[in-house]
Amino acid sequence: MNAERLLQHYEQIADAPDVVARLRQFILDLAVRGKLVPQDSKDEPASELLKQVAAEKARLVKAGDLRKPREISDGNEIVEPWLIPSNWQWARLDAVGAVVGGGTPSATDASNFAPPGEGVPWLTPADLGGYPDLYISRGSRDLSERGLKASSATIMPKGTILFTSRAPIGYVAIAANPISTNQGFKSIVPYVADCSNFIATAMKAFAPQIDAKAPGTTFKEVSGKIVAGIPFPLPPLAEQHRIVAKVDELMALCDELEAARTERETKRDRLAAASLARLNTSDPETFRDDARFALDALPTLTARPDQIKQLRQTILNLAVRGKLVPQDPADEPAVELLKRVQLRKPRGRKPTPRIDSRDAPYDVPTTWIWVSLEQLVICGPQNGISPRPTTREDAPKAITLTATTSGKFNPAYYKRVEGKFPPESDFWLSEGDLLFQRGNTLEYVGMAAIYEGPPHTYLFPDLIIKVRVSDDVDLSYVHLASISPSGRRYLTENASGAQATMPKINQTTLLSLPIPLPPLTEQHRIVAKVDELMALCDQLESSLTSADKTRKKLLDALLAEALAPVDAVALQEAAE
């Protein structure tokens, strides 16, 4: 084990997303490969231990303390997955312990069960979910004697390794006393009790591979035959004890690393939040310096690209509150702009009253006014179509919700649909259409995007509402106001069926969306500043993502080197 190299680069990998979990698995992998503790030539070799195991197995069967295990070998020799020390021995798992299943009596008969402590201890996989200890004495309920007899559950001795074989695969514990399980376990009763802790350690190491190879998709389960046939690397008994002690020691260190990482992340989150709060209370005159401070500080304060989302939301929040760019007293007030918009609205559209300042979500600069989206719309709202999908390559394209989920139109997401639509049909999207998701999860319902693409190329679906706003306002500003924190909050809070899987907004709700409207020239300045800052966010997000990939690559190389030495040049490249 090249621990020196791992420690040399630890500071570079400490922020890898799953570093502690990977280190825990690494320790287990070393343990079952004979690379965790030195071998001792004085140890009795595992070949002798196997003889003791076989003799004890025969004795238990003869004495009636153990039912003769079912022979489930397929007759093939063991395929050795890796090299092990010369004094170790490969064996099938069922050669070192009996593989035992479980059972469940009828749940409709309450007399089959007993409160914990009043019957036969009995476990289900759920009892091990989140269970922090190695040893377990019983689950959330016991079996009654009646329930035990009415099921295939078996009482297994203290020291049995309890391994969940479904829902999910891979929980491991050791019985602290005689115990039984349901059919969600394939437990191992060791023939030599002193092997119990090492077998448990090995099963933890094997769990990810067992789960990966288990049949099934939505409900995976591993059979007793598969568990019994697992190639098992058996060390001398004395070395087993040293390995288990070293694993315990190193797992305790991992606990400390995890706690330190959590504390570090908590402090970083607080500092990042304080940096963003400084932006939210910033003076427009000093905003540029404050924004630069936040953008410069965040790479130090976070190693997670997802936190950049908070910065993006802060920028949008400032933009629609008049805090992103300074106001210019020479700008035409928004109230005059609105008059012009109303005068040029198509005939037949009913005039919409202004939002009373007393009902406004928050205060805005004196040159701004609050309006509803309806006051800016000149066409729409219009719901899309619900045609049948088709595999015909010459059929029309209709965008899917995913095309607008990010807030920016993505033409890659569409499906072919049946139907004929003339060029003049309003169901074709045109440059400048503003699209809102009428239905989606609560996180995305009401999300908006501007259609940027050629005409007569894409249709839009029934779960999207299309509007067009007046050319007298900046479409990009109306869009960013719609996806700002206040805009998103209004639409999600007014979606119907907010607790369902797909809440929806209707056209009335959409047209009532409050928009803080600045003077037109300020709208242009705001959009330009948002574009500039979002580009910086993109750069920062890209650098963090790249750093994550570099950390992962280095971690992979370091762990691989310890298990199977790799090219030193490749390792050096990963570290640079």
Order of alpha helices (4+ residues) and beta strands (2+ residues): alpha-alpha-alpha-alpha-beta-alpha-beta-beta-beta-alpha-beta-beta-alpha-beta-beta-beta-beta-alpha-alpha-beta-alpha-alpha-alpha-alpha-beta-beta-beta-beta-beta-beta-beta-beta-alpha-alpha-alpha-beta-alpha-alpha
